[in-house]
Amino acid sequence: MSIEKTISDLTTAVNALTAALNQRAGAPIVPQAAAPVTQQFAPQTAAAPAPTMPTLPNFGLQAQAPAPAAAVQGAPFTDGAGLIAYVMGAYKEMGPTKGAQIQGVLTQLGYNNINDVKPEHYGSLYQGVEALKRG
């Protein structure tokens, strides 16, 4: 079956379905003639550039960088790597006996693992570890 025949059959089917829907709705039937299908092949040229996404509107809002966690929390670190470096340094400074109490600070904050601490709790963890150092 050729593509022209398939297109012609589909056009006939669409016209029949349209007529059936119009009869059901009570609309007047306007027969449409099938468009003649001609086979034309355009020569292959350089492909058109892919469409790009337009920039999103900002609705007059200015983009603001989030405030660093250290400024709000009082901790000298703002990310997970800094947190781990700080805790490891504190552990080495306090020694294994007193350093093991850092786990208690984590537990009080509701964490079992140092990697799970969220940035909003950095200040509390820092204050807890500093209290261990002083105490």
N, C-alpha and C positions, 0 to 999 in steps of 0.2 A: 504494500500500500504506500503510495507516495504521500509526501507531506501536503501537497496541494489538495489531494483527495480528503485527507484527514481534516484539514482546515475547512474545506467545504462542508464536510459532514458535521463538524462542530458548529459551524455557523447556522446550519439548518436546525440543529438541535437547540441552539440558543434561541433562535426565532420561534420555534415551537413552544419552548418553555415560557418565553415572554408572552406569547399569545394566550397560553393557558392561565398564566397569572393575571393577565389583563381581564380575561373572561370572568375569573373568580372575583376580581375586584369590581367588575362592572364598568371598566374603562373601555373607551372605544378602541377597536383594534386597527392599528395602522401597519399594514404589511411592509416589511423592509426587504429590499433586494439584497442578495448576498454580494459583497464586493468582489470584483474579479481579482483573482490571485495571479500575479505575474512573478516569475522567478527572476530576481535581480540580485546580483552579487557585486557588492562594492569592492574595489581593490583594497587590500590590506595596507593601511598607512600607519604612521606612528600612532601608538595608542594615546588616547586622550589622558591627561593627567588625572589621577584618582581624586575624587572630591575630598576636600579637607573639611574638618569640623569647624563650624564658625565659633568664634570666641563666645563664651557665655556672658550674658549681661550681668553686671554687678549691681544694678538697681541703685546706684549712687552710694553704695557702701564701700568703704575703704578697707582693704585687706589689712588685718592687724596680726602681727606675729604674737604667738602665745608667750605669756610671761614665763621666764625661766623658773623652774621649780625651786631652785635655791633661793631666789629672792623672796618667794612666798614662804617657803618652809624653813629657812634658816640653815639648811644643810649645805656643806661645801661641795656637793656633787649634784648633777642634774640628770644623770642617766644611769643605766644599769651597770655599765663598766666602772663608772666612778664610784658607785655604791659598793661594788664588790672590792675594789681597790681600797676603799676606806675601811671596810669591815675587816679585810685581811690585815691591813696595817694595824688596826686596833687590836686584833687578836694577837699578833706578834708582840705588840707593845705590852699587853697585859699578861701574856703567857698562857699556857694551855689550861691551867686551872681556872683562872678568872675569865679568860677568853671564852670558855665554854658557856658562860652565863649569857653570852650574846644570843644563844638559842632561846633563852627565856624572854628576852626582849622581843624577838621575832614572834614567839608564841603569844605574848600579850597583845601584839598587833593583829593576831589572827593568821599568821603565816607559819608554815612548816619549813619553807625553803627560801633562802635569800633571793633566788631568782624570781620569786613570785611577788616580791614587794612592789607595790604600785607607787608611781611618783608622788601621789598626794600623801603618802606615808613616809617619805624620805626624812622629813623634819622630825617626826616622832621617833623614828629609828635612830637618827643621829643623836637626839637628846637622850634617849635611853642608853646608848653606848657611851656617850660622854659621862652620864651619871655613873655607869659602871667603872669608868676610868678614875673618876674622882673618889668613888666609894671604897 
